[in-house]
Structures are given as C-alpha cells and as structure tokens.
Amino acid sequence: MAGLRVHSFSISLDGFGAGPSQDRDNPLGVGGPALHEWVFATRTFHKMEGREGGATGADDDFVARGFENIGAWIIGRNMFGPVRGPWPDEKWKGWWGPDPPFHAPVFVLTHHARAALTMDEGTVFHFVAGDIRDVLARAFEAAQGKDVRLGGGVATLRQFLQAQLVDEMHLAVSQQLLGSGEPLFTGLDLPKLGYQTIDCLRTPGAMHVIIKKRR
C-alpha cells in the first residue's frame, strides 16, 4: 500500500529544522546549511548536482532511499522559494534551476493561486490550496501507485504529523546546536499521535532515526 514518507529531514541537536531569518540569501535560515553537511558529502547529492565523486556508505544510502518508489512530492511554499503573499509575477521558478531534483509531480502548498509550472525531466509544480487531506489524495493519484514524499519545511511537516498522515519519517539529527529557528517537536506529542521509533544508526555525519506510525 502506498504511503506518505519523509526522508533526510535534518534537525539540530536542540530540535530546530531551520535556522532563524530565512530569506533569499539564507533559504535554510542562519546556520541552517550546517544541518545538511552529511547530505552534501554523499555521492547521491553530487550526482544530483551533475558532479562526480562523493562519499558512499550509510549516509549515501539514506539519501538514495529517499528517491526510491516516489511518484509525487508535497512541499511547503517556503521550500519552493522566498516569495511571500500574492505572487507578484511568475518569474520565480524555485531554487534548483531548470532541472529540479524531483522528477515527478510536486504539490506546493500555498494560499495564492498560480498556474502549474513544468520543468525539465518530469518535474511539474502544482500550486494548491485547501485541506491537506485533499492535497494528499491528489498527490497519491498523481503518484500512480507509488509513495508520496513529504518535503519541508518545518511547518509543513508539523501539519502533516499533527494530522497523523505521515506513515514513515527519517530524521537526521545533526551535532549542530542552533539555539533558535523553527522547532520541529514543540507542542507535538508523537507517541500520543501514534508514532514510534523503530531504528536508529549513528554515522560520523548524523544520527539517523526512523519513526513510523503504528498500524
């Protein structure tokens, strides 16, 4: 049965999924990129950027696994870009250039309508509003039997966790302390919501934790 999966979601040791002061110059917030250093070193990430090399091993396995059997994505508007409020125009096409790494339909949560945006290699951004359950149903339909991957940011992940819609979540806990930013767990009682840790693995880059919803 297809499910909603979260992969390679990096958080700081003190529980922040992004640093403060997110903007065009700091899309992950001040200090945020340090949370993802374990990803940047992997062969899968190098390949996504059209580069040779990169490290293999457990970290790379976790990154690669996040693209297996994925038929569609859901992301928050902040993950798509820094533009806030009504779209002034349609010039902004994401952080990734003409070939974003999704290669599948991507549903961007927003309160402001915008025409679908077709990019290279099968990535199509759909800008959608409404109940997240309805958005998830659309994503599953587009995924054609495959799983749906839930990206960021923190607010989007919290929303889907609170609604008990996430089936599996891979968190990568960095050694970094941010001190402030966007907290992932504040006000979320994951055990009460039906989630449990099923596995964890420590690598030099991060502590990888797998959390699943109890059936």
C-alpha positions in Angstrom: 0.0 0.0 0.0 1.3 3.4 -0.9 2.3 5.7 1.9 3.5 9.2 2.8 7.2 9.3 3.6 9.6 11.8 5.0 13.3 11.4 4.1 16.6 13.1 5.1 14.9 15.7 7.2 17.8 17.2 9.1 17.3 18.8 12.5 19.8 20.3 15.0 20.7 18.6 18.3 18.3 21.1 20.0 15.5 20.2 17.7 15.4 23.0 15.1 14.7 22.1 11.4 15.8 25.5 10.1 17.7 28.5 11.4 16.3 31.9 12.0 16.0 34.7 9.5 15.1 32.7 6.4 15.3 34.7 3.2 16.6 34.6 -0.3 20.2 34.8 0.9 19.6 32.3 3.7 17.0 29.8 2.4 17.7 27.4 5.3 18.0 30.2 7.9 21.2 31.4 9.5 23.2 28.4 10.4 20.8 26.0 8.6 23.1 24.7 5.9 25.3 23.1 8.6 22.5 20.7 9.4 22.8 19.2 5.9 26.5 18.7 5.7 26.0 15.0 5.9 23.9 15.1 2.7 26.3 17.4 0.8 29.1 15.0 1.0 27.3 12.0 -0.5 27.6 10.5 -3.9 23.8 10.8 -4.5 23.9 14.6 -3.8 26.9 15.0 -6.1 25.1 13.2 -8.8 22.0 15.4 -8.4 24.3 18.4 -9.0 25.9 16.8 -12.0 29.2 16.3 -10.2 31.4 13.3 -10.0 32.6 11.6 -6.8 31.0 11.9 -3.3 31.0 9.5 -0.4 29.3 6.2 -0.4 28.2 4.3 2.8 25.3 4.7 5.2 24.7 8.4 4.7 24.6 8.0 1.0 22.2 5.0 1.3 19.8 7.1 3.4 19.8 9.9 0.7 19.3 7.5 -2.1 16.5 5.7 -0.4 14.5 8.9 -0.3 14.1 8.7 -4.1 13.1 5.1 -4.4 9.5 4.3 -5.3 8.5 8.0 -5.1 5.7 9.1 -7.5 4.9 12.6 -6.3 6.0 15.1 -3.7 4.3 17.6 -1.3 6.3 20.7 -0.2 5.5 23.9 1.6 5.7 27.2 -0.2 8.7 28.3 1.8 10.6 25.3 0.4 9.8 26.4 -3.1 11.1 29.9 -2.6 11.3 33.1 -0.6 8.4 35.0 -2.2 5.6 35.7 0.4 2.0 36.7 -0.1 0.4 37.0 -3.5 2.7 36.2 -6.4 3.9 39.5 -7.9 4.7 37.6 -11.1 5.7 34.1 -12.1 9.4 34.7 -12.6 10.5 32.7 -9.5 10.8 29.0 -10.5 12.4 27.5 -7.4 15.9 27.2 -6.0 17.0 24.4 -8.3 17.3 25.8 -11.8 15.7 24.2 -14.9 16.1 20.6 -13.7 14.9 20.3 -10.1 15.7 17.0 -8.3 12.1 15.8 -8.0 11.5 14.4 -11.5 7.8 13.9 -10.5 4.7 16.0 -9.8 5.3 18.3 -6.9 2.3 19.8 -5.0 3.3 23.2 -3.4 1.1 24.3 -0.5 0.0 27.9 -0.9 -2.9 30.2 -0.3 -2.3 32.1 -3.5 -3.2 30.6 -6.9 -0.6 30.2 -9.7 -0.5 28.3 -12.9 1.3 24.9 -12.9 5.0 25.1 -13.8 6.6 22.5 -16.0 10.3 22.0 -15.6 12.8 19.5 -17.1 12.8 15.7 -16.6 9.2 15.3 -15.5 9.1 17.9 -12.6 5.7 19.8 -12.6 5.0 22.2 -9.8 1.3 22.4 -8.9 0.3 25.2 -6.6 -2.5 24.0 -4.4 -4.7 25.3 -1.5 -7.3 23.6 0.7 -7.3 20.8 3.2 -4.1 18.8 3.4 -6.0 15.6 3.1 -7.4 16.7 -0.2 -3.9 17.6 -1.4 -2.6 14.3 -0.2 -5.3 12.5 -2.2 -4.3 14.4 -5.3 -0.7 13.5 -4.8 -1.5 9.8 -4.4 -3.5 9.9 -7.6 -0.6 11.6 -9.4 1.9 9.0 -7.9 0.0 6.2 -9.7 0.6 3.6 -7.0 3.9 4.8 -5.8 4.6 6.5 -2.5 4.4 10.3 -1.9 7.4 12.1 -0.3 6.8 15.0 2.0 9.5 17.6 1.9 9.8 20.7 4.0 9.7 22.9 5.7 9.2 22.5 9.4 5.7 24.0 9.4 4.6 21.6 6.6 5.9 18.5 8.4 4.4 19.5 11.7 1.0 20.0 10.0 1.0 16.5 8.5 2.3 14.9 11.7 -0.4 16.6 13.7 -3.0 15.2 11.3 -1.4 11.7 11.7 -0.9 11.5 7.9 2.9 10.7 7.8 3.5 6.9 7.6 7.3 6.9 7.9 9.8 9.6 8.8 13.6 9.6 8.5 15.2 12.3 10.7 18.9 13.0 10.5 20.0 14.6 13.8 23.0 16.8 13.4 25.6 17.5 16.0 25.0 21.2 15.5 23.3 23.5 18.1 21.3 26.3 16.5 19.8 27.9 19.6 16.9 29.4 17.7 14.9 28.9 14.5 12.0 26.7 13.6 11.4 23.9 16.2 10.1 20.6 14.9 8.7 19.0 18.1 7.3 21.8 20.2 3.7 21.0 21.0 3.8 17.7 19.2 3.2 14.5 21.3 4.4 12.0 18.8 3.7 8.9 20.9 0.1 10.1 21.6 -0.2 10.7 17.8 0.7 7.1 17.2 4.4 7.3 16.3 7.3 5.2 17.5 11.0 4.9 16.8 11.8 1.6 15.0 15.5 2.1 14.2 18.5 4.4 14.6 22.0 4.4 13.2 24.9 6.7 14.1 27.3 7.8 11.4 30.1 10.4 11.5 27.7 12.9 9.9 24.4 12.4 11.8 22.2 10.2 14.0 19.7 8.7 11.6 16.3 7.9 13.3 13.4 6.0 11.6 10.0 6.8 13.0 6.8 5.0 11.9 3.1 5.3 12.6 1.7 2.4 14.5 -0.9 0.4 12.5 
